[in-house]
Amino acid sequence: MNDFNEYVREVFSAAGDIVIRSMMGGYLVYLNGKLIGDICGSELFLKRTPTSDRLLADSELRYPYEGSKTLMYVFDRFEDTALVLELLDGMFTELPEKKSAKAK
């Protein structure tokens, strides 16, 4: 894992358990088991929810990789701990629960 990933994990861990998993050349970012975004290169992209749309209204919407949905490109908000906590707490509440595998 690179320094940027470790930095994101450290900053976001104030909101809960952060796990960053390697996936197809990038990384998936999970908060307490819910997927909240991607890291591609040294760029962080978060899923769109009502909270992220409101708190990151001026963020650029971009495609982190070919074939992806547009996500919010986040670049300079890490120093504002109160914003990070409000953002991640709101996103966690608004994102759907992880789907469980159906028993056969």
N, C-alpha and C positions, 0 to 999 in steps of 0.2 A: 504494500500500500504506500502511496506517495505522501509527501508532506501536506499537500492540499487536502487530501482525504482525511488525514489525521487531524488537521486543523478544524475541518467541518465537524468531525465526530466530537472533538473536544468542546467546541462552541455549542453545538446542538445538544450535548449530553445534559445540559442544565434543564432541558425539558423532559428528559426520560432516557430510556435505553436506546442508544443509536447503534445500528449495525450497518456496515457498508460491505456489500458483497460484489465481487467481480462478476460482470456479465457482458459477454460479447464485446470486449474491448473497452467497456466503460464500467461504471459501478452503479449499483442500486442503493439508495439510502432508505433505511427503514427506521421508523420511530415506534417503539413499543410494538413491533411486529407489523405495522402498517407501512406500505410503500409510500413515501412522501416525495421522492424525486430521484434524479440521476446526477451523476458526476461524469462528465465527458471531458477528458483532458484535465485542465485545471479550471473548469467552469461548472458551476452548480445550477441546476434547473429544478424548480419545484412544481409540483402539480398545482393545477388551478382549482381553488375552492372559493367560496364566498369570502373567507378571511384573507386568503392570499391575494385575491383580486382587490380587496379593499386596502390592505396594508402595503401592497407592492404595486399599486395602481400605475406607477410610472415605469415599471419594469418592462423590458422588451420581451415580447413573445417570440420564441424561436423554436426550431426543431433541433434537438440535441443530436439526432442522428437520422439518416434517411429512413423514412417509413414511420417515424414516431409521430405522436400527437404534439401539438404545440405546448410548450411548457414555459414557465416564467424564468427568465434568465436572471439570476441573483448575483450581484457582484460586490457590493460594498456595505452591506447592512450588518455585518458580523459584530461590530463593536457595540451595538445597541442591544444589550442583553434583554431589556424589557420588551423591545420589539420582537426579538427572536422568540422569547417565551410566549408572548401573545400570539404570534404567528403560528408556532408549532402546536400550541394548545388548541387553537381554533381549527387548524388543519386536521389534527388528530380526531377531533370531535366530528368534523364534517365528512371525512373520508369513510368509505364503507368498511365494515368489518371484513377481515380476511375470510375468503370463502374456504370452507372445509371440504376435503375430498369426500365425495359421496360414497357411502358404504354400498357394496354390491351384494 
